[in-house]
Amino acid sequence: MQDGEGRRSGKGFPTAVQDREAWERTPDTPQTLSPAYRLAFDDPDFLLRPELRPMRLQLELLKPEIILRERGIDSTIVIFGSARIAAPGGEPIVDATPEIAERLAAKQHYYDEARKLARLASQESMKHYGREFVVCSGGGPGIMEAANRGAAEIGAPSIGLNIVLPHEQAPNEYISPALSFQFHYFAVRKMHFLLRAKALACFPGGFGTFDELFEALCLIQTGKVEPMPILLFGEDYWRRVINFEALVEEGTIAPRDLHLFSYVETAEDGWKMIRDYYDI
C-alpha cells in the first residue's frame, strides 16, 4: 500500500520514489556515474531516444487524462480559432501588411464573442461544480486566450492544451495553472480536445484551426465520435475560405454532411444551440 506521496506504507515493495532516493544516495564510482546505471524511468536521455516514441505517446496521453480524472472533469466545451486575432483595440499579434492588419482588426470582435461564450459555458459549468461544460482551449494567445479569459472572469476553471512550437507559444495567463498542459505530439493533443468534448466552437483561424475542425468532422462523419454541436463562428469567413457545397457537388461528401456543423454569429446564439442540443 502507498500513501498520497507515493511512498510505501506497511509491507510491500519499495516505490519508484524510494528507489530513486536510494539511487541518489549511492556513492560516486565509475559504475554509478555511468548513464547505463541510471534507473530507466529517471533517465531523460533514455526516455528521449527514438525507440521510446511509443512510450512517450502513451505518457502524453496518460498525464492529462489522469489529472483531469482526479479533478473530476467529465465534459468540456472546446473553443478554438486563430492565435493572431487580438483583443479589440490590441495590436496585431504578428507582423502584417497594412491590408492584412486591417483584416485582422476587423475580426477582433470574435475575441469578444469567444470570451462571452466561455463565460456562458462556465456559468453552466459552475452549476455542476466545475465538472461539466468546462472551457478548453489550445492554451495560446488570440481566440484561445479569449476562451480561458472568459472562464477566469467568473472564477471558473478552464483547460489549456498548449503545444511546443518552433516559435515560442507560452500558455496564456488565464488558464487554470493546474489544468495547463503542454504537448509534443499534435495527434495526442487533438485526441484530448475530443475525449470530453460536448461541443466545438470554431472561430476564424488558419491551418491549426482547420486541422482540428476537419479532424472532428471526419470522426463524426465516420461514426468514430458521437455527434455534437460544431459551431462555425462567422459565416462570411467560413463560406469564403471553404466551399463545403462544392464538395457535395463534386460527390466527395454527402449532402447530409452539411448538417454536421452550423454557422453562428454571436455567443448567445451559439450557447442557445448547445443548450437546446443537451436540453439544459
Residue pairs with C-beta under 8 A, 6 or more apart in sequence:
1 8
1 9
1 10
1 12
2 8
2 9
2 12
2 15
3 9
5 17
6 15
6 16
6 17
7 15
7 17
7 18
8 14
8 15
8 18
14 22
16 39
16 41
19 39
20 39
20 42
23 38
23 39
23 42
26 32
31 37
35 43
35 45
35 46
38 46
40 46
40 47
41 47
46 52
47 55
47 56
48 56
56 184
56 185
57 185
57 187
57 188
60 183
60 184
60 185
60 188
61 188
61 191
61 192
63 181
64 161
64 181
64 192
65 192
65 195
67 178
67 179
67 181
68 159
68 179
68 196
71 130
71 157
71 178
71 179
72 129
72 130
72 131
73 130
73 131
73 134
73 157
73 159
73 179
73 196
74 131
74 132
74 196
75 131
75 132
75 133
75 134
75 196
75 197
75 198
76 133
76 134
76 135
76 136
76 159
76 196
76 197
76 198
77 117
77 118
77 121
77 133
77 134
77 135
77 136
77 197
77 198
77 199
77 201
77 274
78 136
78 137
78 193
78 194
78 197
78 199
78 200
78 201
79 114
79 117
79 118
79 135
79 136
79 137
79 143
79 144
79 146
79 147
79 201
79 203
80 137
80 138
80 143
80 144
80 147
80 193
80 200
80 201
80 202
80 203
80 205
80 208
80 209
80 212
81 110
81 114
81 142
81 143
81 144
81 202
81 203
81 204
81 205
81 209
81 233
82 107
82 142
82 143
82 203
82 204
82 205
82 206
82 209
83 93
83 138
83 140
83 141
83 142
83 143
83 144
83 169
83 205
83 208
84 92
84 93
84 94
84 104
84 142
84 206
85 93
85 104
85 107
85 108
85 110
85 111
85 142
85 143
85 203
85 204
86 92
86 93
86 104
86 108
86 111
86 141
86 142
87 108
87 111
87 112
87 145
87 146
88 108
88 109
88 111
88 112
89 108
90 108
92 100
92 101
92 104
92 105
93 141
93 142
96 104
107 204
107 234
107 237
110 143
110 146
110 203
110 204
110 233
110 234
111 142
111 143
111 145
111 146
112 146
113 203
113 233
113 265
113 266
113 267
113 270
114 143
114 146
114 147
114 150
114 201
114 203
114 233
114 267
115 146
115 147
115 149
115 150
115 153
115 267
116 150
116 266
116 267
116 268
117 147
117 150
117 201
117 267
117 270
117 271
118 135
118 146
118 147
118 148
118 149
118 150
118 151
118 158
119 150
119 151
119 153
119 154
119 267
120 267
120 268
120 271
121 133
121 134
121 135
121 151
121 271
121 274
122 133
122 134
122 135
122 150
122 151
122 154
122 156
122 158
123 154
123 156
124 132
124 133
124 275
124 280
125 131
125 132
125 133
125 134
125 135
125 151
125 156
125 157
126 154
126 155
126 156
130 156
130 157
132 198
133 198
134 151
134 156
134 157
134 158
134 159
134 196
135 147
135 148
135 150
135 151
135 156
135 158
135 159
136 147
136 158
136 159
136 160
136 161
136 193
136 196
136 197
137 143
137 144
137 145
137 147
137 148
137 158
137 159
137 160
137 161
137 172
137 175
138 144
138 160
138 161
138 162
138 163
138 208
138 212
139 148
139 160
139 161
139 162
139 163
139 169
139 171
139 172
139 175
139 180
139 181
139 182
140 160
140 162
140 169
140 170
140 171
140 172
141 169
141 172
143 203
143 205
144 160
144 172
145 172
145 174
147 158
148 158
148 160
148 172
148 174
148 175
149 172
149 174
151 157
151 158
151 174
152 158
152 174
152 176
157 176
157 178
157 179
158 174
158 175
158 176
158 179
159 175
159 176
159 179
159 180
159 181
160 171
160 172
160 175
160 176
160 179
160 180
160 181
161 181
161 183
161 189
161 192
161 193
162 169
162 170
162 171
162 180
162 181
162 182
162 183
163 169
163 182
163 183
163 184
163 186
163 189
164 182
164 183
164 184
171 180
171 182
181 192
183 189
183 192
186 211
190 211
190 212
190 215
193 200
193 212
193 216
194 215
194 216
194 219
194 225
197 216
197 228
198 228
198 229
198 274
198 278
199 228
199 229
199 230
199 231
199 274
199 277
200 212
200 213
200 216
200 228
200 229
200 230
200 231
201 231
201 233
201 270
202 209
202 212
202 213
202 230
202 231
202 232
202 233
202 261
203 209
203 233
203 234
204 233
204 234
204 237
204 238
210 242
213 230
213 232
216 225
216 230
217 230
217 257
217 260
217 261
218 224
219 225
220 226
220 227
220 228
220 230
220 260
221 253
221 257
221 260
227 260
228 277
229 262
229 273
229 274
229 277
230 260
230 261
230 262
231 261
231 262
231 263
231 264
231 270
231 273
231 274
232 238
232 261
232 262
232 263
232 264
233 264
233 265
233 270
234 263
234 265
235 263
235 264
235 265
238 263
244 253
244 258
245 258
247 253
247 257
248 254
248 255
248 257
248 258
262 273
264 270
264 273
274 280
